[in-house]
Amino acid sequence: MDFVTVLLMCIPLYAAFRAFIITRDPEAKKRIPKTTLKALTFFAYFIFIVLGFFIITEGIEYLSQL
C-alpha cells in the first residue's frame, strides 16, 4: 500500500467521520430531515466497513509476504 493509496483512503474516511459526528449531534437532529440523517448514517457505516475490509485484506497480504 503506497502513500497515494493511503492518502486517497483518508478522504472518504474523514468524510465518513464527519457524517458520523453530524448524525450524533442533537442539534442536527432538529435541523436536518430524518431521511438525510439516515443517509448520512448509512454513508458513514458503509465507508467504515469498506475501508476496514480493505485495510484488513491489505494487512493479510502484507503479513503473508513476511
N, CA, C and O atoms as CSV, one atom per row, in Angstrom:
chain,resi,resn,atom,element,x,y,z
A,1,MET,N,N,0.856,-1.166,0.000
A,1,MET,CA,C,0.000,0.000,0.000
A,1,MET,C,C,0.904,1.232,0.000
A,1,MET,O,O,1.645,1.461,0.956
A,2,ASP,N,N,0.844,2.000,-1.040
A,2,ASP,CA,C,1.720,3.155,-1.137
A,2,ASP,C,C,1.064,4.399,-0.535
A,2,ASP,O,O,-0.076,4.368,-0.071
A,3,PHE,N,N,1.816,5.477,-0.560
A,3,PHE,CA,C,1.380,6.721,0.077
A,3,PHE,C,C,0.123,7.282,-0.566
A,3,PHE,O,O,-0.757,7.786,0.131
A,4,VAL,N,N,0.030,7.201,-1.884
A,4,VAL,CA,C,-1.133,7.748,-2.593
A,4,VAL,C,C,-2.405,6.996,-2.210
A,4,VAL,O,O,-3.461,7.607,-2.042
A,5,THR,N,N,-2.311,5.687,-2.073
A,5,THR,CA,C,-3.471,4.892,-1.673
A,5,THR,C,C,-3.942,5.283,-0.281
A,5,THR,O,O,-5.139,5.434,-0.037
A,6,VAL,N,N,-2.990,5.445,0.626
A,6,VAL,CA,C,-3.341,5.850,1.988
A,6,VAL,C,C,-3.968,7.240,1.984
A,6,VAL,O,O,-4.935,7.495,2.701
A,7,LEU,N,N,-3.417,8.129,1.178
A,7,LEU,CA,C,-3.963,9.480,1.087
A,7,LEU,C,C,-5.381,9.459,0.528
A,7,LEU,O,O,-6.258,10.171,1.017
A,8,LEU,N,N,-5.604,8.636,-0.501
A,8,LEU,CA,C,-6.944,8.542,-1.083
A,8,LEU,C,C,-7.933,7.867,-0.131
A,8,LEU,O,O,-9.134,8.129,-0.207
A,9,MET,N,N,-7.448,7.005,0.760
A,9,MET,CA,C,-8.330,6.377,1.742
A,9,MET,C,C,-8.703,7.351,2.850
A,9,MET,O,O,-9.761,7.209,3.463
A,10,CYS,N,N,-7.855,8.336,3.118
A,10,CYS,CA,C,-8.119,9.282,4.200
A,10,CYS,C,C,-9.274,10.224,3.878
A,10,CYS,O,O,-9.986,10.659,4.782
A,11,ILE,N,N,-9.464,10.541,2.613
A,11,ILE,CA,C,-10.529,11.482,2.228
A,11,ILE,C,C,-11.916,10.920,2.552
A,11,ILE,O,O,-12.679,11.589,3.249
A,12,PRO,N,N,-12.281,9.714,2.077
A,12,PRO,CA,C,-13.609,9.203,2.454
A,12,PRO,C,C,-13.715,8.859,3.937
A,12,PRO,O,O,-14.800,8.922,4.515
A,13,LEU,N,N,-12.585,8.496,4.555
A,13,LEU,CA,C,-12.625,8.204,5.984
A,13,LEU,C,C,-12.939,9.464,6.778
A,13,LEU,O,O,-13.711,9.419,7.736
A,14,TYR,N,N,-12.349,10.584,6.389
A,14,TYR,CA,C,-12.646,11.859,7.037
A,14,TYR,C,C,-14.110,12.242,6.800
A,14,TYR,O,O,-14.795,12.688,7.721
A,15,ALA,N,N,-14.582,12.069,5.574
A,15,ALA,CA,C,-15.978,12.396,5.271
A,15,ALA,C,C,-16.932,11.518,6.067
A,15,ALA,O,O,-17.957,11.994,6.555
A,16,ALA,N,N,-16.599,10.240,6.201
A,16,ALA,CA,C,-17.452,9.340,6.982
A,16,ALA,C,C,-17.434,9.715,8.453
A,16,ALA,O,O,-18.467,9.666,9.121
A,17,PHE,N,N,-16.266,10.091,8.961
A,17,PHE,CA,C,-16.174,10.502,10.356
A,17,PHE,C,C,-16.993,11.763,10.609
A,17,PHE,O,O,-17.685,11.862,11.623
A,18,ARG,N,N,-16.917,12.727,9.692
A,18,ARG,CA,C,-17.716,13.957,9.839
A,18,ARG,C,C,-19.217,13.632,9.766
A,18,ARG,O,O,-20.008,14.188,10.529
A,19,ALA,N,N,-19.604,12.746,8.862
A,19,ALA,CA,C,-21.014,12.366,8.758
A,19,ALA,C,C,-21.471,11.676,10.034
A,19,ALA,O,O,-22.584,11.913,10.504
A,20,PHE,N,N,-20.620,10.823,10.597
A,20,PHE,CA,C,-20.954,10.136,11.838
A,20,PHE,C,C,-21.124,11.139,12.984
A,20,PHE,O,O,-22.046,11.007,13.789
A,21,ILE,N,N,-20.250,12.129,13.060
A,21,ILE,CA,C,-20.340,13.154,14.110
A,21,ILE,C,C,-21.611,13.977,13.937
A,21,ILE,O,O,-22.285,14.293,14.918
A,22,ILE,N,N,-21.941,14.326,12.696
A,22,ILE,CA,C,-23.148,15.123,12.443
A,22,ILE,C,C,-24.395,14.361,12.866
A,22,ILE,O,O,-25.316,14.947,13.434
A,23,THR,N,N,-24.435,13.058,12.594
A,23,THR,CA,C,-25.627,12.286,12.936
A,23,THR,C,C,-25.786,12.114,14.440
A,23,THR,O,O,-26.889,11.823,14.905
A,24,ARG,N,N,-24.733,12.282,15.201
A,24,ARG,CA,C,-24.817,12.134,16.662
A,24,ARG,C,C,-25.108,13.456,17.375
A,24,ARG,O,O,-25.335,13.467,18.585
A,25,ASP,N,N,-25.105,14.565,16.642
A,25,ASP,CA,C,-25.338,15.879,17.236
A,25,ASP,C,C,-26.835,16.087,17.474
A,25,ASP,O,O,-27.628,15.994,16.537
A,26,PRO,N,N,-27.229,16.368,18.728
A,26,PRO,CA,C,-28.669,16.564,18.996
A,26,PRO,C,C,-29.255,17.771,18.264
A,26,PRO,O,O,-30.424,17.753,17.877
A,27,GLU,N,N,-28.453,18.817,18.071
A,27,GLU,CA,C,-28.941,19.998,17.346
A,27,GLU,C,C,-29.192,19.665,15.878
A,27,GLU,O,O,-30.145,20.161,15.278
A,28,ALA,N,N,-28.338,18.828,15.306
A,28,ALA,CA,C,-28.506,18.463,13.897
A,28,ALA,C,C,-29.773,17.645,13.693
A,28,ALA,O,O,-30.407,17.724,12.641
A,29,LYS,N,N,-30.138,16.862,14.697
A,29,LYS,CA,C,-31.360,16.057,14.576
A,29,LYS,C,C,-32.590,16.941,14.468
A,29,LYS,O,O,-33.606,16.526,13.909
A,30,LYS,N,N,-32.509,18.166,15.001
A,30,LYS,CA,C,-33.635,19.097,14.898
A,30,LYS,C,C,-33.632,19.824,13.552
A,30,LYS,O,O,-34.695,20.127,13.011
A,31,ARG,N,N,-32.445,20.104,13.011
A,31,ARG,CA,C,-32.331,20.908,11.791
A,31,ARG,C,C,-32.378,20.080,10.511
A,31,ARG,O,O,-32.932,20.525,9.506
A,32,ILE,N,N,-31.808,18.894,10.541
A,32,ILE,CA,C,-31.670,18.091,9.321
A,32,ILE,C,C,-32.833,17.095,9.235
A,32,ILE,O,O,-33.184,16.470,10.236
A,33,PRO,N,N,-33.431,16.945,8.049
A,33,PRO,CA,C,-34.529,15.971,7.896
A,33,PRO,C,C,-34.088,14.552,8.243
A,33,PRO,O,O,-32.915,14.198,8.122
A,34,LYS,N,N,-35.052,13.757,8.673
A,34,LYS,CA,C,-34.759,12.403,9.137
A,34,LYS,C,C,-34.165,11.524,8.028
A,34,LYS,O,O,-33.275,10.714,8.287
A,35,THR,N,N,-34.658,11.684,6.797
A,35,THR,CA,C,-34.130,10.866,5.704
A,35,THR,C,C,-32.670,11.217,5.411
A,35,THR,O,O,-31.877,10.338,5.072
A,36,THR,N,N,-32.319,12.477,5.537
A,36,THR,CA,C,-30.928,12.887,5.324
A,36,THR,C,C,-30.036,12.313,6.408
A,36,THR,O,O,-28.923,11.872,6.123
A,37,LEU,N,N,-30.505,12.312,7.637
A,37,LEU,CA,C,-29.719,11.727,8.730
A,37,LEU,C,C,-29.516,10.233,8.520
A,37,LEU,O,O,-28.437,9.704,8.786
A,38,LYS,N,N,-30.564,9.547,8.038
A,38,LYS,CA,C,-30.418,8.117,7.763
A,38,LYS,C,C,-29.411,7.882,6.645
A,38,LYS,O,O,-28.621,6.941,6.709
A,39,ALA,N,N,-29.435,8.729,5.623
A,39,ALA,CA,C,-28.482,8.591,4.517
A,39,ALA,C,C,-27.059,8.850,4.994
A,39,ALA,O,O,-26.138,8.133,4.602
A,40,LEU,N,N,-26.867,9.862,5.832
A,40,LEU,CA,C,-25.535,10.145,6.370
A,40,LEU,C,C,-25.029,8.994,7.239
A,40,LEU,O,O,-23.854,8.632,7.177
A,41,THR,N,N,-25.910,8.431,8.036
A,41,THR,CA,C,-25.524,7.306,8.883
A,41,THR,C,C,-25.145,6.097,8.029
A,41,THR,O,O,-24.153,5.423,8.308
A,42,PHE,N,N,-25.935,5.821,6.988
A,42,PHE,CA,C,-25.620,4.719,6.092
A,42,PHE,C,C,-24.275,4.945,5.413
A,42,PHE,O,O,-23.455,4.031,5.321
A,43,PHE,N,N,-24.051,6.179,4.934
A,43,PHE,CA,C,-22.783,6.511,4.279
A,43,PHE,C,C,-21.608,6.290,5.226
A,43,PHE,O,O,-20.598,5.705,4.834
A,44,ALA,N,N,-21.730,6.749,6.460
A,44,ALA,CA,C,-20.638,6.613,7.426
A,44,ALA,C,C,-20.331,5.144,7.702
A,44,ALA,O,O,-19.171,4.734,7.652
A,45,TYR,N,N,-21.352,4.356,7.991
A,45,TYR,CA,C,-21.122,2.941,8.287
A,45,TYR,C,C,-20.600,2.190,7.064
A,45,TYR,O,O,-19.735,1.323,7.191
A,46,PHE,N,N,-21.116,2.515,5.889
A,46,PHE,CA,C,-20.665,1.856,4.667
A,46,PHE,C,C,-19.184,2.119,4.414
A,46,PHE,O,O,-18.430,1.198,4.100
A,47,ILE,N,N,-18.774,3.365,4.551
A,47,ILE,CA,C,-17.366,3.709,4.330
A,47,ILE,C,C,-16.485,3.047,5.382
A,47,ILE,O,O,-15.414,2.536,5.051
A,48,PHE,N,N,-16.915,3.045,6.646
A,48,PHE,CA,C,-16.131,2.384,7.691
A,48,PHE,C,C,-15.946,0.895,7.381
A,48,PHE,O,O,-14.849,0.358,7.534
A,49,ILE,N,N,-17.014,0.235,6.948
A,49,ILE,CA,C,-16.935,-1.205,6.667
A,49,ILE,C,C,-16.059,-1.472,5.453
A,49,ILE,O,O,-15.218,-2.370,5.486
A,50,VAL,N,N,-16.242,-0.708,4.384
A,50,VAL,CA,C,-15.460,-0.934,3.166
A,50,VAL,C,C,-13.978,-0.683,3.411
A,50,VAL,O,O,-13.141,-1.501,3.028
A,51,LEU,N,N,-13.644,0.439,4.046
A,51,LEU,CA,C,-12.237,0.731,4.308
A,51,LEU,C,C,-11.652,-0.239,5.323
A,51,LEU,O,O,-10.482,-0.609,5.222
A,52,GLY,N,N,-12.444,-0.650,6.291
A,52,GLY,CA,C,-11.964,-1.645,7.244
A,52,GLY,C,C,-11.648,-2.960,6.558
A,52,GLY,O,O,-10.626,-3.583,6.845
A,53,PHE,N,N,-12.515,-3.382,5.658
A,53,PHE,CA,C,-12.269,-4.611,4.902
A,53,PHE,C,C,-11.016,-4.474,4.051
A,53,PHE,O,O,-10.212,-5.403,3.971
A,54,PHE,N,N,-10.848,-3.324,3.417
A,54,PHE,CA,C,-9.680,-3.084,2.585
A,54,PHE,C,C,-8.396,-3.108,3.413
A,54,PHE,O,O,-7.401,-3.701,2.996
A,55,ILE,N,N,-8.412,-2.475,4.565
A,55,ILE,CA,C,-7.232,-2.446,5.433
A,55,ILE,C,C,-6.901,-3.853,5.931
A,55,ILE,O,O,-5.731,-4.230,5.991
A,56,ILE,N,N,-7.919,-4.624,6.284
A,56,ILE,CA,C,-7.681,-5.991,6.768
A,56,ILE,C,C,-7.081,-6.853,5.655
A,56,ILE,O,O,-6.129,-7.595,5.895
A,57,THR,N,N,-7.628,-6.763,4.449
A,57,THR,CA,C,-7.087,-7.576,3.356
A,57,THR,C,C,-5.671,-7.144,2.993
A,57,THR,O,O,-4.832,-7.992,2.688
A,58,GLU,N,N,-5.392,-5.855,3.021
A,58,GLU,CA,C,-4.031,-5.387,2.750
A,58,GLU,C,C,-3.079,-5.843,3.850
A,58,GLU,O,O,-1.932,-6.197,3.575
A,59,GLY,N,N,-3.549,-5.834,5.086
A,59,GLY,CA,C,-2.717,-6.303,6.192
A,59,GLY,C,C,-2.403,-7.778,6.079
A,59,GLY,O,O,-1.276,-8.193,6.350
A,60,ILE,N,N,-3.392,-8.589,5.677
A,60,ILE,CA,C,-3.156,-10.021,5.490
A,60,ILE,C,C,-2.177,-10.246,4.338
A,60,ILE,O,O,-1.292,-11.097,4.425
A,61,GLU,N,N,-2.341,-9.486,3.273
A,61,GLU,CA,C,-1.425,-9.613,2.133
A,61,GLU,C,C,0.004,-9.228,2.535
A,61,GLU,O,O,0.966,-9.888,2.142
A,62,TYR,N,N,0.129,-8.167,3.313
A,62,TYR,CA,C,1.449,-7.727,3.756
A,62,TYR,C,C,2.075,-8.767,4.681
A,62,TYR,O,O,3.259,-9.080,4.554
A,63,LEU,N,N,1.277,-9.308,5.617
A,63,LEU,CA,C,1.827,-10.308,6.558
A,63,LEU,C,C,2.187,-11.603,5.860
A,63,LEU,O,O,3.087,-12.317,6.304
A,64,SER,N,N,1.493,-11.919,4.767
A,64,SER,CA,C,1.829,-13.157,4.068
A,64,SER,C,C,3.148,-13.040,3.306
A,64,SER,O,O,3.747,-14.055,2.951
A,65,GLN,N,N,3.601,-11.822,3.054
A,65,GLN,CA,C,4.869,-11.615,2.363
A,65,GLN,C,C,6.061,-11.724,3.312
A,65,GLN,O,O,7.197,-11.879,2.863
A,66,LEU,N,N,5.815,-11.646,4.604
A,66,LEU,CA,C,6.931,-11.684,5.562
A,66,LEU,C,C,7.536,-13.064,5.677
A,66,LEU,O,O,8.482,-13.262,6.440
